[in-house]
Amino acid sequence: MKKLVLAAVAALALGTPAMAQEAVRIATEGAYAPWNFLDDSGAPAGFEIDLGNAICEKAALSCEWIINDWDSIIPNLLAGNYDLIMAGMSITEERLATIDFTQNYFPPDPSKFVAAPGSTLDFANLSGARIGVQGGTIQAAYAEANLASGNTVVSFTTADQNMADLMAGNVDTILADGAYLEPVVAASNGAIEFVGEDILIGGGVGAGLRKDDADLKTKIDDALTALKADGTVDTLIAKWFDGKGPYFAE
């Protein structure tokens, strides 16, 4: 009995596997490459999955990835179905009224318009345009607030559906994150191009969590601070966003 007690004390002192790691469930959309997507085996992959795994390792957390549709991703966080959102979600005042965010792990990304080559739309004064957006995004909110008068704002469940309707000619232009659109435009072989001026919305991308999860926020923020300082965040951004950055390393 004495040997068993001493072994337990030693395990506590050394932080061995006898101490269970805190379990954290992370939700992502799985449909917004290169931020997050499902690979050929159906497993979550992308920038945020790599970063989330690095955060969990740094913070000594045991993490599980959960795929959740974008339009219900905040309601299901609030319902307690998971603990953290990493899904290309920009930090905005509107969202901060409902949930909290960690520090950003990607700086504010300009939103951009794309259209088919030869578009005759005047993007300095849009009128009569069918503008595609993904519902629940900062671009959807911006379009409804600033572009709905004289235009038709068409909301889609996923970014892929939005892009498919642009290619089919059902919308005239798309407004979305530049970091999402850049590889799509590059791979389109000239079928779509950037048009108009960039629009800066939001305070960068961060991880969303419930307002009463202050301890978890501190752990994630501490891990992010360390991963920014050692260059990990910049390395992952460069890997997934065609060499962008560095943004954070000193």
Secondary structure, 3 states (H helix, E strand, C coil): CHHHHHHHHHHHHHCCCCCCCEEEEEEECCEECCCEEECCCCCEECHHHHHHHHHHHHCCEEEEEEECCHHHHHHHHHCCCCCEECCCCECCHHHHCCCEEEEEEECCCCEEEEECCCCCCCCCCCCCCEEEEECCCHHHHHHHHHCCCCCEEEEECCHHHHHHHHHCCCCCEEEEEHHHHHHHHHHCCCCCEEEEEEECCCCCEEEEECCCCHHHHHHHHHHHHHHHHCCHHHHHHHHHCCCCCCCCCC
